[in-house]
Amino acid sequence: MSALPAEPRRAGLLARFRQDAFWYRQRGAVLSFAVLAAMLVLVAAVVPGTFYSATNLSNLAGQLAPLFLVSLGQTFVLLGAGFDLSVGAVISLSSAILTLDLADPVKIPLAFAAAATVGLVNGWGCVHLRVHPIIMTLATSSIVQGLALILLPTPGGVAPGLLVHLASGTFMGLPAGFYWIVAGTAAAIWLVHGTTYGVGLYATGQNPQAAWMSGIEAPRIRILTYVISSLMAALAGAYLTGRLASGDPNVGSALGLDSVLGAALGGTLLSGGVGGPIGTIAGVLIIGVLNNGLNLAGVSPYYQFVVKGSMLVLAVSLFRRKEAGL
Amino acid sequence: MQRGCVKDVMAATAPLIEVESLSKSFGAVRALQDMALAGYAGKVHAVMGENGAGKSTLMKLLSGVFRPDTGSIRLRGAEMAFHHPRDAQKAGISTIFQEFSLLPNLSVAENLFLGRERQDGRRLGVAEIRRRTREALAALDLRIDPDRRVGSLSVGHQQMVEIAKGVLADASVFIFDEPTAALASHEVETLFALIRRLAGNGKVIFYISHRLSEIFAICDDITIMKDGRFVRTVATAETDVDEVIQGMVGRPIEELFEPRAETLGPVLLKAESLVGEAAPKPLSIEIRAGEIVGIAGLEGQGQQELMRLIAGFAPARAGALTLADRRIEGLSARRRMAAGIGFVPENRKDDGLFLSLDIGANMATAEIARRRLLGWVPGMGARIAEIMRQLAVKAPNARTPVVDLSGGNQQKVVLGRWLMAGARVLLCEEPTRGVDVGAKREIYRQLRNFAGQGRGVLVTSRELPELIGLCDRLLVIRNGELVAETMAREATEDDLLRSALPAAESEAA
């Protein structure tokens, strides 16, 4: 009985991204961090003093926290080969619920329970009713946005004191938003890279049938991605409500598509199974630095939409699945 | 393991696993009817039957992928009801699936422990998983980095990882579904040693394979299935190859096929050193009028690339392609079709048919494509009816949606399309895939008729007996090269396999 020849060992750094499973799934993140670094150097050259001022960076953290949270949530859905367009509406709904005329211990859990329900409905529709994720979440998005407007027709209401406290000011010299970002990111990274749920998620996103045959509860995993995404959206809504100290039924509308942008720019494939929250950090920071840099350089915000859209096309074509896989 | 082993030996007189009157239907198709099977500890038990005989359905019922309609599965006397593959795994049934169930984006270690991470409710550490992966791989003489991404491994090594994954489970029943299809001969030896070791430890092994030599080399008992039913179980020592084949086919194999061509016409299609992007090695083929030529080979050796290069879906880079004295290598796929090349793709439902359209529309597409936009085709309806009658398509009329037809009738519709378009050479990938035995015979007859009208057919198939019975001449493809040629009447499965298998030392990649 002769021993088989060993598989050729990896040679060189590039081969590592092809052969090593972890690095293969994170290859987009590496590129995104490189782009981010280049941008940070660029803004240092164009708007040196203003960008790296403490005030600006602190503002940036405050502005980016909601996008961080929803993009991280969206990353889960994309990893599971899904798509969640409803996160913007969920943010708005949670803002509306959090400013209802109810006691804080009632409305805070209520906002998260409502978000979890939306996630369950999304997941159930996509997985069990086999509705296409875009259609399913577009539909729930419309319903949820409607509910938000019914509960809170115009901006206003009183935010829970706890959230106002948690979402504003500084702690140990760092802005509150920074802690929300760190907490959300740490939770997402732990779920994806530190639990069996994460391995199951990569497996399910690649091939739900093969995952199922390997004993993975693929349907449950996919439904959970939508629940996580909705809960992250509710968290973003809670942050925004606290920061504004009042509710706004349209506060999330811009964040829905931006969450996809943040995840996609971070190297998470829309076809599932490749990418992850580490890359999303870079993806969101790229959007943030870009917006902020263009603002500081005095470029009209309308151009930012054009730039963001172009970047999405660029990222998706750059990070497309290179191999058909197995 | 030690304790389980003793228990297994003590129970050796009663079957460890027993299947009784198991049935499963998919829609109107009865995939399995009243199946019986008994596995004894320490025995390697072959399950044989033609493609579509129900072997895979049976194994998927045993492994919890499907749920039976009726009947029972008993393990150590206890009735089992599997709702999920994991239920079967927990009960001690481990399956090495024929289609890879590996995830290409995960590492070897992640794949091996997928769905099995939780033992005693605790999560295994990364170091523990790596260590146990190395052990499982070592048992198969494999030296692969546990962190290596599965999608970057060679097909042979992926299959070995698949086997390692199945063996890793502390199971009492192991199901091997065509495990050697992608393996080189020395890998097969390693696998056999492993199977003998498992049997020696009192495990039940179900072994599914088309390769008779393997069955007779390693199995103690053989259960034969046909058309979803149990035929018989025999001890390997008390039977021979002819008897097994007879049981599988239900009749001597010759009766399935039409007589071969007696005389051949001039060369119809000639490829000379044809090279394409996906087929970098020059390919030369001749097909004569009246001839059916078969391409044999292991899976993924370039059959598809060859067919698609001739059909014109991939541009030729060099070489010449001649159809009845007309050079066509520079033509697009559409113009080659107009010139007389018909293509029947392997994946009928995705590439070959418009399922929601009716029979008439599906048959007319190639003819319509041959004509100018908005071209008027007189008498189309009558011709469709004529071809349906000729091919004996079982449907009330031409307006029946194709989605309602059986696999065999769908295949006839694809054939009808090219009859209608007047194709002179038909390229046919896997003509009888997913088709029952009766329809197979009909398709063989139609292909022979087609060739008999002075046309040519080029066929690829995974099933060697089909190629030998159907074709006049066979070519063997290996790693993108045509490596052997033989007249079908002189061909044997063993010889074809030997040419098709990679030489032992060339498998390093």
Interface residues (C-beta under 8 A of the other chain):
Chain A: M1 S2 A3 L4 P5 A6 E7 P8 R9 R10 R18 Q19 D20 A21 F22 Y24 R25 T195 T196 V199 G200 Y202 A203 G205 Q206 N207 A210 A211 W212 M213 S214 G215 I216 E217 G273 V274 E323 G325 L326
Chain B: S63 V65 H84 P85 R86 Q89 F97 F100 S101 L102 L103 P104 N105 L106 S107 V108 E110 N111 F113 L114 G115 R116 E117 R118 R123 D141 L142 R143 I144 D145 D147 R148 R149 V150 G151 S152 L153 S154 H157 Q158 M160 K165 H186 E187 E189 T190 A193 E507 A508 A509
